[in-house]
Amino acid sequence: MRLYGYILVFLLLVCNSLDAQERYSIRKVSFSSDKYDEFSPVLFGNRLIFCSNQPDKLFITYLNKGKKGLFKIFSVSLNDSSRKSKPVIFSRNLNTPFNDGPITFDSTGREAVFSRNIYNESKIKDFIGGNNNLGLFLTELVDGKWTKIMPFKYNNDLYSITTPFLSLDGKYLYFASDKPGGFGGSDLYRCKFVDNSWSEPENLGTVINTVGNEVYPFINSDGELFFASDGHPGLGKKDLFMSKETSTGWITPIHLDPPINSQFDDFSLITDSSFKSGFFASDRNKSDDIFRFETKIPQLYNCDTLKKNQYCFQFWDDKYTGANSLPVKYEWQFSDGVVLSGLSVTHCFPGAGKYSAKLNIIDNATSNAFFTQTSIEFEIKDFEQPYITSKDTSEVMEEIKFSGLKSNLPGFHIEEYTWDFGDGNFTTGADVLHSYRREGVYNVKLGLAGSRDENMGRATYCVFKPIMVLLNK
């Protein structure tokens, strides 16, 4: 019996491992070292800008309490096919003896906001003593040099403001701060650029911020917010999350699946508009390293419950009651060819479309209609939503066909169908097959990605439907 138990546990482990799929592929970038830390990647033309404590022979810097160098802003080419490109200091004008970075740029590449210690000409004892908090600084690119460095108006000696992100349109500046009045150690805030000035910092609220620490905000062109947190439920330490602001506020943050997230610190993610690829940092190899990721199958989030299209309706007429005492009967004729007898009838149409219905009064002696009591025309419309066509109930190991071809989204051109079967497996395609290995109720998600008419850009939609899987009889 004990051997049987071991075999059963082994089989369960095998089944679980077979069920697991990875949504993302990752690899450590070639310029990320084992000895030093690299993090906070940001794209700038054909270069990747990041922070690192690797030494710079041309500039003397202090060491922190761990005897490591303080952070500087570095740059490396992304076009070097030999992968031997070495990082260099991004700008000597932005260097100080203390911490410099991270940095963020506007869409023109001519304005930037970066973080560094507020007092960059103070003595080393002031830094070691913890009296030199981080602040934000604004700079402009003039004649190829980053100049006109100005402190952010909300910098404060008593707390830090750091990890900035400047929206592509330059209207919003996001950052992390441990300023008083927040919900935890550090919260995410944003300011709006109005009348040539930045508005008061606005806390992003309790949906985003927790009693823990939220840092490293990034928003792609699709409006998706990515950030790191050790307060939301995750795999351990800092994990990466994604949210999006809607008309009713921020949606509940979505935890990014492994291998992007791990039991170690994972943070400072950037991505393209469709979350197909990007970079992030992690200390899973004992030092902070930058990784490149590619999305195999996108995660589906903020999905609506699938609405069942209604094709069955009841028809009745209570205006004419004299037929009850005459040798006649009521007869409903429908434009789909169906004829039903009775004053009140229920009819199911084959699908969406335009239909008509007539209520005739039939002479029983001749079977002829001598009066049309009611005549109506109407249109049945499907709900505007992605649509999952499948069985509602299945058995273990039974192959189920799922189809998204009946999705109804006028003005939307579907480019990709994504399926999440709720058991750790996912795939793409309009028509797909899947079977379940264990009984239970699974929420199947269908995500659609594509473009809208009139150059309104890309959009995504998602619905879910429960599938009940039973043991074989």
C-alpha positions in Angstrom: 0.0 0.0 0.0 2.8 2.4 0.8 4.4 1.7 -2.6 1.0 2.4 -4.3 0.8 5.7 -2.4 4.3 6.7 -3.7 3.3 5.8 -7.3 0.0 7.8 -7.0 1.9 10.9 -5.8 4.4 10.5 -8.6 1.6 10.2 -11.2 -0.1 13.3 -9.8 3.2 15.3 -10.0 3.6 14.1 -13.6 0.1 15.1 -14.5 0.5 18.5 -12.9 3.8 19.1 -14.8 2.2 18.1 -18.1 -0.6 20.5 -17.5 1.7 23.5 -17.0 2.5 25.7 -19.9 4.6 28.8 -20.0 3.1 32.0 -21.4 6.5 33.7 -21.7 10.0 32.9 -22.8 12.8 34.9 -21.1 16.6 35.2 -21.4 19.2 37.2 -19.6 20.7 40.0 -21.8 24.3 39.5 -22.8 25.5 42.8 -21.1 24.1 42.0 -17.7 26.9 40.9 -15.4 27.1 38.4 -12.6 29.1 40.6 -10.3 27.1 43.9 -10.6 23.5 45.0 -10.6 21.6 46.1 -13.7 17.9 47.2 -13.6 15.3 49.8 -14.7 15.7 49.3 -18.5 14.2 52.0 -20.8 14.3 52.3 -24.6 15.9 55.4 -26.1 16.2 55.1 -29.9 18.3 52.1 -30.7 19.8 52.0 -27.3 18.7 50.5 -24.0 19.2 52.8 -21.0 19.5 51.3 -17.5 20.9 51.7 -14.0 24.0 49.8 -12.7 26.6 49.9 -10.0 29.4 48.7 -12.2 32.5 50.9 -11.9 33.2 53.8 -14.2 36.9 54.4 -14.4 36.4 58.0 -15.4 34.3 59.0 -12.5 34.9 58.5 -8.7 31.8 57.4 -6.8 31.1 56.5 -3.2 30.3 53.1 -1.9 27.2 52.1 0.0 27.1 50.2 3.3 27.5 46.9 1.4 30.7 48.2 -0.1 29.0 48.3 -3.6 29.2 51.3 -5.9 26.3 53.7 -6.1 24.1 53.6 -9.2 24.8 55.4 -12.5 22.8 55.6 -15.7 24.3 53.4 -18.5 23.6 52.9 -22.2 24.1 50.0 -24.5 23.4 49.5 -28.2 20.6 47.1 -29.2 21.8 46.8 -32.8 25.0 44.9 -32.2 24.5 41.5 -33.7 27.7 40.2 -32.2 26.2 40.8 -28.7 29.6 42.2 -27.6 28.4 45.8 -27.2 29.7 47.2 -23.8 27.7 49.5 -21.7 28.9 53.1 -21.4 27.8 56.1 -19.2 24.7 57.6 -20.8 25.6 61.2 -20.1 28.4 62.7 -18.1 26.2 65.8 -17.4 23.9 63.6 -15.3 26.6 62.0 -13.2 27.1 62.8 -9.5 29.1 61.0 -6.8 25.8 59.6 -5.5 22.9 57.6 -7.0 21.7 58.6 -10.4 18.7 56.9 -12.1 16.3 55.5 -13.1 15.4 57.8 -16.1 12.4 58.2 -18.3 11.9 60.1 -21.6 9.0 61.8 -23.4 8.0 60.6 -26.9 10.3 63.2 -28.6 13.4 62.1 -26.8 14.2 65.7 -26.0 13.0 65.8 -22.4 13.7 63.4 -19.6 13.0 63.0 -15.9 15.4 61.1 -13.7 15.9 60.2 -10.1 19.0 60.8 -7.9 19.9 61.8 -4.4 18.6 65.3 -3.7 22.0 66.5 -2.3 24.7 65.6 -4.8 27.4 67.8 -3.4 27.0 66.9 0.2 29.5 64.9 2.2 29.6 61.1 2.3 28.6 61.1 6.0 25.3 62.8 5.0 24.6 60.0 2.5 25.5 57.2 4.8 23.5 58.7 7.6 20.3 58.5 5.6 19.8 62.2 5.3 20.0 62.3 1.5 16.7 61.1 0.1 15.9 60.5 -3.6 14.2 63.1 -5.7 13.3 63.7 -9.3 15.0 66.1 -11.7 14.0 67.4 -15.1 16.4 67.8 -18.0 16.4 68.8 -21.7 18.5 67.7 -24.6 20.2 70.8 -26.1 22.8 70.5 -28.9 23.3 66.8 -28.1 23.8 67.4 -24.3 21.5 66.9 -21.4 21.3 70.2 -19.7 19.0 72.6 -17.9 18.7 70.2 -14.9 15.9 71.4 -12.7 14.6 69.8 -9.4 11.0 68.5 -9.3 8.9 71.0 -7.4 7.7 68.3 -5.0 11.1 67.0 -3.9 11.3 66.8 -0.1 14.2 66.3 2.4 12.0 64.1 4.6 11.0 61.4 2.0 12.0 60.0 -1.4 10.4 60.3 -4.8 11.9 57.9 -7.3 11.3 55.4 -10.2 9.7 58.0 -12.5 7.7 57.2 -15.7 6.7 60.0 -18.1 3.7 59.2 -20.3 4.3 59.3 -24.0 2.1 62.4 -24.4 4.0 64.1 -21.6 0.8 64.9 -19.7 1.4 62.6 -16.7 4.4 61.8 -14.5 4.1 58.6 -12.5 6.5 57.8 -9.6 6.9 56.0 -6.3 7.2 57.8 -3.0 7.1 57.0 0.7 5.7 60.5 1.4 3.3 60.7 4.4 -0.4 60.1 3.9 0.1 56.9 1.8 -1.2 53.4 2.4 2.1 51.6 2.9 5.9 51.9 2.7 5.9 53.4 -0.8 2.9 54.1 -3.0 2.4 55.0 -6.7 1.5 58.6 -7.5 1.0 60.7 -10.6 1.0 64.4 -11.5 -0.6 66.1 -14.4 1.1 68.8 -16.5 -1.4 71.7 -16.5 -0.6 75.3 -17.4 3.1 74.7 -17.7 3.3 73.2 -14.2 2.9 69.8 -12.5 -0.2 69.4 -10.4 -0.2 68.1 -6.8 0.7 64.4 -6.6 -2.3 62.1 -6.8 -2.2 58.8 -5.0 -3.4 56.0 -7.4 -5.6 54.6 -4.6 -6.1 51.3 -2.7 -6.7 49.1 -5.7 -3.1 49.7 -6.8 -1.4 50.6 -3.5 -1.2 48.3 -0.4 0.4 48.3 3.0 3.5 47.1 1.3 5.6 48.7 -1.3 4.7 49.6 -4.9 7.4 50.9 -7.2 8.6 51.1 -10.8 5.4 52.2 -12.7 5.3 51.9 -16.5 2.4 52.5 -18.8 2.4 51.3 -22.4 0.6 53.0 -25.3 -2.4 50.8 -24.7 -2.9 52.3 -21.3 -1.8 49.2 -19.3 0.0 50.0 -16.0 2.8 47.6 -15.0 4.4 47.9 -11.6 6.2 45.9 -8.9 4.8 45.2 -5.5 5.5 43.2 -2.4 2.0 43.9 -1.0 -0.3 42.2 -3.5 -0.4 38.3 -3.4 2.4 36.9 -5.4 5.2 34.3 -5.5 7.4 36.1 -3.0 9.3 39.4 -2.5 8.5 41.9 -5.3 6.4 40.6 -8.1 5.2 42.3 -11.3 1.6 43.2 -11.8 -0.6 44.8 -14.5 -3.7 47.0 -14.2 -5.6 49.4 -16.4 -7.7 52.5 -15.7 -11.3 52.4 -16.8 -14.2 54.7 -16.4 -14.9 53.2 -13.0 -11.2 53.2 -11.8 -8.3 50.9 -11.9 -9.0 47.2 -12.4 -7.8 44.7 -9.8 -4.0 44.1 -10.5 -3.2 41.0 -12.5 -0.2 38.9 -11.4 2.0 38.1 -14.3 2.7 34.4 -14.8 6.1 32.7 -14.4 8.7 32.8 -15.6 8.5 36.6 -15.6 7.6 36.4 -11.9 9.5 34.2 -9.5 10.1 33.7 -5.8 12.7 36.5 -6.0 12.5 40.2 -6.6 11.1 40.9 -10.1 10.6 44.5 -11.1 11.1 47.4 -13.5 9.3 46.0 -16.5 8.8 47.8 -19.8 7.0 46.5 -22.9 5.7 47.4 -26.3 2.0 48.4 -26.9 0.7 44.9 -27.3 2.8 43.3 -24.5 4.5 41.0 -27.1 8.0 41.6 -25.8 10.0 43.8 -23.5 12.5 43.8 -20.6 12.4 43.5 -16.8 14.9 43.0 -14.0 15.2 40.2 -11.4 17.6 39.2 -8.7 16.9 35.4 -9.2 20.6 34.9 -10.1 21.8 36.5 -6.8 22.3 39.9 -8.5 20.0 42.3 -10.3 20.0 41.3 -13.9 18.0 42.5 -17.0 16.0 39.9 -18.9 14.3 40.1 -22.2 10.9 38.4 -22.5 8.6 37.4 -25.3 4.9 36.6 -24.9 3.8 33.3 -26.4 0.2 33.5 -25.3 -1.1 36.7 -23.7 -2.8 36.6 -20.3 -6.5 37.4 -20.3 -7.9 39.7 -17.7 -10.9 41.8 -16.8 -13.1 39.3 -18.7 -16.9 39.7 -18.8 -19.3 36.9 -18.1 -20.5 35.5 -21.4 -24.1 36.6 -22.1 -26.3 33.9 -23.7 -28.0 35.1 -26.8 -31.8 34.8 -26.6 -33.7 33.4 -29.6 -36.8 32.1 -27.8 -39.8 34.4 -27.2 -43.4 34.2 -26.1 -46.1 35.7 -28.4 -49.7 36.5 -27.3 -52.5 38.9 -28.0 -55.2 39.9 -25.6 -57.1 42.5 -27.7 -59.6 40.1 -29.3 -61.5 37.7 -27.1 -64.7 37.0 -29.2 -63.0 33.9 -30.8 -63.5 32.0 -27.5 -67.2 31.5 -28.3 -66.9 31.1 -32.1 -65.9 28.0 -34.2 -62.5 29.5 -34.9 -58.9 29.1 -33.6 -55.8 31.3 -33.3 -52.8 30.6 -35.5 -49.4 32.2 -35.4 -47.4 32.3 -38.6 -43.7 33.2 -38.4 -41.4 34.3 -41.3 -39.1 31.3 -40.7 -41.8 29.0 -41.8 -43.1 27.8 -38.4 -46.8 27.8 -37.7 -48.2 27.4 -34.1 -51.7 27.2 -32.8 -52.9 29.1 -29.7 -53.5 32.5 -28.4 -50.2 32.4 -26.5 -47.2 30.5 -28.0 -43.4 30.2 -27.5 -41.2 30.1 -30.5 -37.4 29.7 -30.9 -35.8 31.3 -33.9 -32.7 29.8 -35.6 -30.6 32.8 -34.8 -30.2 36.6 -35.1 -31.9 38.3 -38.0 -35.0 40.1 -39.2 -38.3 38.3 -38.7 -42.1 38.9 -38.9 -45.1 37.2 -37.1 -48.8 37.2 -37.8 -51.7 36.2 -35.6 -54.5 34.9 -37.8 -58.0 33.8 -36.8 -58.9 30.6 -38.6 -62.4 29.3 -39.5 -62.5 25.8 -38.2 -65.1 24.8 -40.9 -63.0 25.9 -43.9 -59.5 26.2 -42.3 -59.1 29.5 -43.9 -58.0 32.7 -42.2 -60.8 35.3 -42.3 -59.0 37.9 -40.1 -55.4 38.9 -39.2 -55.5 40.1 -35.6 -51.8 41.1 -35.3 -48.9 41.6 -37.6 -45.4 42.6 -36.4 -41.9 42.9 -37.7 -38.9 42.8 -35.5 -35.1 42.1 -35.4 -33.2 39.8 -33.1 -29.7 40.9 -32.3 -26.8 39.1 -30.7 -25.1 40.7 -27.7 -22.0 42.6 -28.8 -19.3 40.5 -27.3 -16.8 37.7 -28.0 -18.8 34.5 -28.1 -17.8 31.0 -27.0 -19.6 28.2 -28.7 -19.1 24.9 -26.9 -20.8 22.2 -24.7 -21.6 23.3 -21.2 -20.9 19.9 -19.7 -18.3 17.3 -20.6 -16.6 14.2 -19.2 -12.9 13.7 -18.2 -10.7 13.2 -21.3 -13.6 14.0 -23.7 -12.5 16.2 -26.5 -14.5 19.5 -26.6 -14.7 21.8 -29.6 -14.5 25.5 -28.8 -15.3 28.1 -31.4 -15.1 31.9 -31.4 -16.5 32.5 -34.9 -19.9 33.7 -33.6 -18.3 36.6 -31.8 -20.3 39.8 -32.5 -18.3 43.1 -32.3 -19.4 45.5 -35.1 -16.6 47.7 -36.4 -13.9 45.4 -34.9 -11.5 43.4 -37.0 -10.4 40.3 -35.2 -6.7 39.5 -35.7 -6.1 37.0 -32.9 -8.2 34.5 -30.9 -6.7 33.5 -27.5 -8.0 30.7 -25.3 -7.4 30.1 -21.6 -9.0 26.8 -20.6 -8.8 27.4 -16.9 -6.6 24.4 -16.2 -3.2 25.9 -16.9 -3.4 25.3 -20.7 -4.0 27.9 -23.4 -3.8 28.2 -27.2 -4.8 30.4 -30.1 -7.1 30.0 -33.1 -10.8 30.5 -34.0 -11.7 26.8 -33.6 -9.8 24.7 -31.1 -10.0 21.4 -29.3 -9.3 20.7 -25.6 -9.9 17.9 -23.1 -9.7 18.0 -19.3 -7.8 15.4 -17.2 -9.7 16.0 -13.9 -13.3 16.7 -13.0 -14.4 20.1 -11.8 -15.7 23.4 -13.0 -13.4 25.4 -15.3 -13.8 29.0 -16.4 -12.9 29.1 -20.1 -11.7 32.5 -21.3 -11.8 33.8 -24.9 -9.8 36.9 -25.7 -9.9 38.8 -29.0 -7.3 41.2 -30.2 -7.6 43.4 -33.2 -8.2 46.8 -34.6 -11.2 49.1 -34.8 -12.6 51.0 -37.7 -11.6 54.6 -38.5 -8.0 54.2 -37.2 -9.1 54.0 -33.6 -6.2 51.7 -32.8 -5.9 48.3 -31.3 -8.3 46.9 -28.8 -8.9 43.7 -26.8 -12.0 42.0 -25.5 -12.5 39.0 -23.2 -15.4 36.8 -21.9 -15.5 33.7 -19.8 -17.8 30.7 -19.6 -17.9 27.9 -17.0 -17.5 24.3 -18.2 -18.5 21.5 -15.9 -16.3 18.3 -16.3 -17.7 15.1 -14.8 -16.1 11.7 -14.2 -16.8 9.1 -16.9 -19.9 7.1 -16.2 
